[in-house]
Amino acid sequence: MRKTSFEYHIHGYRYAPESFHIYKGLPGQEKTELPLSDEQRYQMGYLYLTQGIKSAVDYVCLLYTSDA
């Protein structure tokens, strides 16, 4: 049996990095929004615009693994 990985979706407005939101879920299922502070959303949006989606997702994963 193959391990299923999560899918991430990022939505936001290019000129306002603090407006970005990230959603996480399994393929074929409803995605849930990950709660982030305004500062964290700004940083995630900035990374998404300047370095790409992988950097933004890695940043959010780092936030959630450091809390645990």
PyMOL CGO cylinders between C-alpha atoms (Angstrom):
from pymol import cmd
from pymol.cgo import CYLINDER

trace = [
    CYLINDER, 0.00, 0.00, 0.00, 1.35, 3.41, -0.99, 0.3, 1, 1, 1, 1, 1, 1,
    CYLINDER, 1.35, 3.41, -0.99, 1.64, 6.28, 1.48, 0.3, 1, 1, 1, 1, 1, 1,
    CYLINDER, 1.64, 6.28, 1.48, -0.60, 9.18, 0.45, 0.3, 1, 1, 1, 1, 1, 1,
    CYLINDER, -0.60, 9.18, 0.45, 0.93, 12.62, 0.72, 0.3, 1, 1, 1, 1, 1, 1,
    CYLINDER, 0.93, 12.62, 0.72, -0.90, 15.83, 1.52, 0.3, 1, 1, 1, 1, 1, 1,
    CYLINDER, -0.90, 15.83, 1.52, -1.78, 18.40, -1.11, 0.3, 1, 1, 1, 1, 1, 1,
    CYLINDER, -1.78, 18.40, -1.11, -1.36, 22.10, -0.42, 0.3, 1, 1, 1, 1, 1, 1,
    CYLINDER, -1.36, 22.10, -0.42, -3.17, 25.00, -2.08, 0.3, 1, 1, 1, 1, 1, 1,
    CYLINDER, -3.17, 25.00, -2.08, -2.17, 28.62, -1.60, 0.3, 1, 1, 1, 1, 1, 1,
    CYLINDER, -2.17, 28.62, -1.60, -4.45, 31.54, -2.48, 0.3, 1, 1, 1, 1, 1, 1,
    CYLINDER, -4.45, 31.54, -2.48, -3.73, 35.21, -2.15, 0.3, 1, 1, 1, 1, 1, 1,
    CYLINDER, -3.73, 35.21, -2.15, -3.38, 38.63, -3.72, 0.3, 1, 1, 1, 1, 1, 1,
    CYLINDER, -3.38, 38.63, -3.72, 0.01, 39.39, -5.25, 0.3, 1, 1, 1, 1, 1, 1,
    CYLINDER, 0.01, 39.39, -5.25, 0.30, 42.95, -3.92, 0.3, 1, 1, 1, 1, 1, 1,
    CYLINDER, 0.30, 42.95, -3.92, -0.73, 42.04, -0.37, 0.3, 1, 1, 1, 1, 1, 1,
    CYLINDER, -0.73, 42.04, -0.37, 1.32, 39.08, 0.92, 0.3, 1, 1, 1, 1, 1, 1,
    CYLINDER, 1.32, 39.08, 0.92, -0.60, 39.14, 4.23, 0.3, 1, 1, 1, 1, 1, 1,
    CYLINDER, -0.60, 39.14, 4.23, -3.76, 38.12, 2.32, 0.3, 1, 1, 1, 1, 1, 1,
    CYLINDER, -3.76, 38.12, 2.32, -2.38, 34.65, 1.48, 0.3, 1, 1, 1, 1, 1, 1,
    CYLINDER, -2.38, 34.65, 1.48, -4.07, 31.54, 2.88, 0.3, 1, 1, 1, 1, 1, 1,
    CYLINDER, -4.07, 31.54, 2.88, -2.90, 27.92, 2.76, 0.3, 1, 1, 1, 1, 1, 1,
    CYLINDER, -2.90, 27.92, 2.76, -5.11, 24.85, 2.62, 0.3, 1, 1, 1, 1, 1, 1,
    CYLINDER, -5.11, 24.85, 2.62, -4.05, 21.26, 3.35, 0.3, 1, 1, 1, 1, 1, 1,
    CYLINDER, -4.05, 21.26, 3.35, -5.76, 17.95, 2.66, 0.3, 1, 1, 1, 1, 1, 1,
    CYLINDER, -5.76, 17.95, 2.66, -5.57, 14.55, 1.05, 0.3, 1, 1, 1, 1, 1, 1,
    CYLINDER, -5.57, 14.55, 1.05, -6.17, 14.13, -2.68, 0.3, 1, 1, 1, 1, 1, 1,
    CYLINDER, -6.17, 14.13, -2.68, -9.87, 13.87, -3.49, 0.3, 1, 1, 1, 1, 1, 1,
    CYLINDER, -9.87, 13.87, -3.49, -10.98, 15.21, -0.10, 0.3, 1, 1, 1, 1, 1, 1,
    CYLINDER, -10.98, 15.21, -0.10, -11.93, 18.65, 1.15, 0.3, 1, 1, 1, 1, 1, 1,
    CYLINDER, -11.93, 18.65, 1.15, -8.99, 20.87, 2.10, 0.3, 1, 1, 1, 1, 1, 1,
    CYLINDER, -8.99, 20.87, 2.10, -8.91, 22.65, 5.47, 0.3, 1, 1, 1, 1, 1, 1,
    CYLINDER, -8.91, 22.65, 5.47, -7.31, 26.03, 6.06, 0.3, 1, 1, 1, 1, 1, 1,
    CYLINDER, -7.31, 26.03, 6.06, -4.25, 26.08, 8.30, 0.3, 1, 1, 1, 1, 1, 1,
    CYLINDER, -4.25, 26.08, 8.30, -4.52, 28.88, 10.88, 0.3, 1, 1, 1, 1, 1, 1,
    CYLINDER, -4.52, 28.88, 10.88, -1.65, 31.38, 10.65, 0.3, 1, 1, 1, 1, 1, 1,
    CYLINDER, -1.65, 31.38, 10.65, -1.08, 34.78, 12.23, 0.3, 1, 1, 1, 1, 1, 1,
    CYLINDER, -1.08, 34.78, 12.23, -0.90, 37.86, 10.02, 0.3, 1, 1, 1, 1, 1, 1,
    CYLINDER, -0.90, 37.86, 10.02, 2.87, 37.92, 10.31, 0.3, 1, 1, 1, 1, 1, 1,
    CYLINDER, 2.87, 37.92, 10.31, 3.16, 34.25, 9.36, 0.3, 1, 1, 1, 1, 1, 1,
    CYLINDER, 3.16, 34.25, 9.36, 0.81, 34.73, 6.38, 0.3, 1, 1, 1, 1, 1, 1,
    CYLINDER, 0.81, 34.73, 6.38, 2.89, 37.70, 5.25, 0.3, 1, 1, 1, 1, 1, 1,
    CYLINDER, 2.89, 37.70, 5.25, 6.10, 35.65, 5.42, 0.3, 1, 1, 1, 1, 1, 1,
    CYLINDER, 6.10, 35.65, 5.42, 4.48, 32.70, 3.62, 0.3, 1, 1, 1, 1, 1, 1,
    CYLINDER, 4.48, 32.70, 3.62, 3.14, 35.01, 0.89, 0.3, 1, 1, 1, 1, 1, 1,
    CYLINDER, 3.14, 35.01, 0.89, 6.52, 36.68, 0.47, 0.3, 1, 1, 1, 1, 1, 1,
    CYLINDER, 6.52, 36.68, 0.47, 8.24, 33.30, 0.13, 0.3, 1, 1, 1, 1, 1, 1,
    CYLINDER, 8.24, 33.30, 0.13, 5.60, 32.11, -2.33, 0.3, 1, 1, 1, 1, 1, 1,
    CYLINDER, 5.60, 32.11, -2.33, 6.06, 35.17, -4.55, 0.3, 1, 1, 1, 1, 1, 1,
    CYLINDER, 6.06, 35.17, -4.55, 9.85, 35.29, -4.43, 0.3, 1, 1, 1, 1, 1, 1,
    CYLINDER, 9.85, 35.29, -4.43, 10.96, 31.65, -4.14, 0.3, 1, 1, 1, 1, 1, 1,
    CYLINDER, 10.96, 31.65, -4.14, 7.97, 29.53, -5.17, 0.3, 1, 1, 1, 1, 1, 1,
    CYLINDER, 7.97, 29.53, -5.17, 5.40, 27.22, -3.64, 0.3, 1, 1, 1, 1, 1, 1,
    CYLINDER, 5.40, 27.22, -3.64, 7.91, 24.70, -2.27, 0.3, 1, 1, 1, 1, 1, 1,
    CYLINDER, 7.91, 24.70, -2.27, 9.56, 27.33, -0.05, 0.3, 1, 1, 1, 1, 1, 1,
    CYLINDER, 9.56, 27.33, -0.05, 6.18, 28.55, 1.22, 0.3, 1, 1, 1, 1, 1, 1,
    CYLINDER, 6.18, 28.55, 1.22, 4.99, 25.02, 2.05, 0.3, 1, 1, 1, 1, 1, 1,
    CYLINDER, 4.99, 25.02, 2.05, 8.31, 24.17, 3.72, 0.3, 1, 1, 1, 1, 1, 1,
    CYLINDER, 8.31, 24.17, 3.72, 7.98, 27.30, 5.88, 0.3, 1, 1, 1, 1, 1, 1,
    CYLINDER, 7.98, 27.30, 5.88, 4.47, 26.33, 7.03, 0.3, 1, 1, 1, 1, 1, 1,
    CYLINDER, 4.47, 26.33, 7.03, 5.54, 22.73, 7.69, 0.3, 1, 1, 1, 1, 1, 1,
    CYLINDER, 5.54, 22.73, 7.69, 8.43, 24.07, 9.77, 0.3, 1, 1, 1, 1, 1, 1,
    CYLINDER, 8.43, 24.07, 9.77, 6.00, 26.19, 11.81, 0.3, 1, 1, 1, 1, 1, 1,
    CYLINDER, 6.00, 26.19, 11.81, 3.79, 23.21, 12.59, 0.3, 1, 1, 1, 1, 1, 1,
    CYLINDER, 3.79, 23.21, 12.59, 6.61, 20.79, 13.38, 0.3, 1, 1, 1, 1, 1, 1,
    CYLINDER, 6.61, 20.79, 13.38, 8.33, 23.28, 15.70, 0.3, 1, 1, 1, 1, 1, 1,
    CYLINDER, 8.33, 23.28, 15.70, 5.07, 23.70, 17.70, 0.3, 1, 1, 1, 1, 1, 1,
    CYLINDER, 5.07, 23.70, 17.70, 4.77, 19.97, 18.40, 0.3, 1, 1, 1, 1, 1, 1,
]
cmd.load_cgo(trace, "trace")
